Amino acid sequence: MNNLHLAVQFFLQLAVILLFCRLVGAVAARFGQPQVVAEMIAGVLLGPSLFGLLAPDAQAWLFPWDKTQTTRDTQSYLFPASQLGLALYMFIVGMEFRMDIIQRKLKSSIAVSAAGMIAPFVLGAGLGWIFFHHTELFPKKTSLVEAMLFLGASMCITAFPMLARIIHFKKLNGTTMGTVAIGAGAIDDATAWCLLAVVLASFDNDWNHAVVNIGGGAGYVAFTLLLVRPVLARLERFMVKDDALTDAGLVVGLALMALGAWFTDLIGLHAVFGAFVMGAAIPRKFMARDLIARIQPLTVALLLPLFFTYSGLNTKIGLLNTGYLWMMCSAVLIAAILGKGVACWLAARATGISNREALGIGTLMNARGLMELIIINIGLQRGVISEGLFAVLVIMAVVTTLMASPIFERLVGTGTYQPMPEPEAKDRELATIP
């Protein structure tokens, strides 16, 4: 395709994606599902799982996909656009993230995070051992340790971007449930990506990758929160005029987001973590407030659906086509729910959180969403897992995400959730100290 044809094709795709996501969203709302879940489903439906199955020629015409990468196609522009939408949204989530709640609920946050990593990892590693010895779901070149580590890491994943949107949809921002869940989800996903780095390092026999991934991530967090954050706090007054962020301040904020996303993507931790941490470093008084107001509407309505559609184009649920694979899928699904949802609920209860809020945290943490799809796509592309196991993990990701909203409403209830009180002036000052 030439550049002009690509531009014409992109605008048509954009119209179809946006309208279809809203159509699916209207249907999903009748079943208590937020728009973000509808967008995930819509992305899968627009791919080979339904559209490509019912009308393969039409799907190939609308979303031309050249896996040989010999010509420019949908992937050449939809992928970077989808990553921009995802990074911008996680930048917003970082700016809304209340560190003071984590500081006051540190014991609960650490406990939920640890439970959300250890329990699913142990169960996933156990299933990895079983699958390695008794099935052909792992290719022959994958070792036993790599199989156990990869499946354990896959179980640890939380739908970090999707979790953030569900929390926003249910107006849980600033509540104990919302902030503990998003904090624990961030830690769990970062740990899972580090485990993936270890698996890939072992698979490629290149341990430098794991060192750069883990060490670079820790260094980035320290640099951003200990250096960038206080510098921005002192410079904020130069980017504000008449109590409003200037255009120059908007550009600075967006440039910092892009640099953070670039660096963490460069070291293999994924752009979402760089954007999220940079968002957490933005001063709250004027800069964060106006950045959110100016970039959130376009990000949510226009760019983020592209991420779900891009991921859906890589998903083939039709690969799950035998009773044996469905049995394996059931085992993975049960282990995922017990390891993540139940373990996080128990951890929250053990640290003094009320049963209602603990149930909410466990339910929210159990959703895997498209972060799971990202990590298993990497595993499939690198040859760590087979197409059969890929399909099993896709089903687990979709089902655990679909479960989140209806189970949350049934166990926790609907309505208004009491936000955490704002900290006292002295506490606010302490909370701003990195």
Secondary structure, 3 states (H helix, E strand, C coil): CCHHHHHHHHHHHHHHHHHHHHHHHHHHHCCCCCHHHHHHHHHHHHCCCCHHHHCHHHHHHHCCCCCCCCCCCHHHHHHHHHHHHHHHHHHHHHHHCCHHHHHHCHHHHHHHHHHHHHHHHHHHHHHHHHHHHHCCCCCCCCCHHHHHHHHHHHHHCCCHHHHHHHHHHCCCCCCHHHHHHHHHHHHHHHHHHHHHHHHHHHHHCCCHHHHHHHHHHHHHHHHHHHHHHHHHHHHHHHHEECCEECHHHHHHHHHHHHHHHHHHHHCCCCHHHHHHHHHHHCCHHHHHHHHHHHHHHHHHHHHHHHHHHHHHCCCCHHHCCCHHHHHHHHHHHHHHHHHHHHHHHHHHHHCCCCHHHHHHHHHHHCCCHHHHHHHHHHHHHCCCCCHHHHHHHHHHHHHHHHHHHHHHHHHCCCCCCCCCCCCCHHHHHHHHCC
